[in-house]
Amino acid sequence: MSPVPILLLDQTDSTNAEARRRAEAGEVGPQWIVARRQTSGRGRRGRAWESETGNLAATLLMTTQKPAAEAAQVTFLAALATADLLEAFAAPGRVAIKWPNDVMIAGDKAVGILIESGTHSMGGLWLAVGIGVNLAHAPTGTERPATSLAAHLRSDVAYPPSVEAAAQVLADAFAVWQQRWETLGFQPVLDAWVARTQGLDGPATARLDHEAISGVADGVAPDGALRLKLADGSMRLISAGDVFFGEAV
Ligand SMILES: O=C(O)CCCC[C@@H]1SC[C@@H]2NC(=O)N[C@@H]21
């Protein structure tokens, strides 16, 4: 596979919005869109995503012929690739994934992933795989504690990587996971993701659109949905929403 080009913008509203505009104008990618600054970065569930200068805001625009449910598996590739990026610079043992696609350092959120998609005019789906990494700064005043890579560097690393360097490491890592996914299918990707994910076997609360349900996490289904065992013994499969592990909220 030839390397996916990386477009570095000084500023945009949101790299995901930029990817969407390009897809709707007929671009098929693959293309990484990276911005040094986002003026309207967006997060999941309609939240804003703050990306200070020095942090990475990147979106991979790609198209696929896979059905939507399968295409959504890119979220696992994104989490794994971002964990690889952080592990290349962070003190050992601190990086972990939190279902479904947050990447944490020492238990605090350091990465946000937002996948957007639509029908492409040329057929298939376009996907905007948006990844924000707190390389240099962590936002304050967030609902849950956030951290940055800069606060957890390996002892032999003085500074977090530049936006350019981090984007390249991320793009390379994503390409490796994507290649495995395309050639071997989802199971090896899911296995690797489970091995690096915390909280899949303890108390958890899922906050969905209209309800919050608490139970005990019991691993994931073959499609990556979280299995949540409720007090009455029934099992709920959670495929989207905020999940808080280790506590009832
Ligand atoms: O809420 C989350 O955790 C997801 C945050 C995703 C932020 C990234 S930054 C790059 C891309 N562009 C955006 O506007 N959002 C995503």
The ligand as a MOL file (V3000), in Angstrom:
LIG
                    3D

  0  0  0     0  0            999 V3000
M  V30 BEGIN CTAB
M  V30 COUNTS 16 17 0 0 0
M  V30 BEGIN ATOM
M  V30 1 O -15.5010 13.5640 22.1020 0
M  V30 2 C -14.5060 12.9080 21.7730 0
M  V30 3 O -13.8790 12.2340 22.5860 0
M  V30 4 C -14.0610 12.9050 20.3500 0
M  V30 5 C -13.1770 14.0680 20.0260 0
M  V30 6 C -12.6450 14.0350 18.6090 0
M  V30 7 C -11.7720 15.2260 18.3060 0
M  V30 8 C -11.1040 15.1280 16.9580 0
M  V30 9 S -9.8870 16.3770 16.7370 0
M  V30 10 C -9.7710 15.9470 15.0470 0
M  V30 11 C -11.1750 15.7310 14.5580 0
M  V30 12 N -11.8060 16.9940 14.2050 0
M  V30 13 C -12.8260 17.2870 14.9890 0
M  V30 14 O -13.5180 18.3210 14.9100 0
M  V30 15 N -12.9970 16.3340 15.9130 0
M  V30 16 C -12.0250 15.2580 15.7460 0
M  V30 END ATOM
M  V30 BEGIN BOND
M  V30 1 2 1 2
M  V30 2 1 2 3
M  V30 3 1 2 4
M  V30 4 1 4 5
M  V30 5 1 5 6
M  V30 6 1 6 7
M  V30 7 1 7 8
M  V30 8 1 8 9
M  V30 9 1 8 16
M  V30 10 1 9 10
M  V30 11 1 10 11
M  V30 12 1 11 12
M  V30 13 1 11 16
M  V30 14 1 12 13
M  V30 15 2 13 14
M  V30 16 1 13 15
M  V30 17 1 15 16
M  V30 END BOND
M  V30 END CTAB
M  END
